[in-house]
């Protein structure tokens, strides 16, 4: 994947956000959706996506969305630490 290009509204993550593809949700609010990876690299591997914007990657996020999104990333990560007690 290149850093440049257009957003594909039919990518797998967009379809998950639209409810057209299944996922195991671990957290969701108006800002973000967190779900378990179907091909985990480690126990508890979780993906967290912003819901308000169409972004191909972190650099595409509008600056005003970064703070609220990262707050959710931290919240989910803290819950995973409590649940799984990783090294």
Protein Blocks (a to p, Z undefined) as FASTA:
>chain_A
ZZbdcddfkbfklmmmnopaccddfbdcfkbccdddfbdfbghiacdddfkbccfbfklp
cfklmmmmmmmmmmmmmmmmmmnopZZ
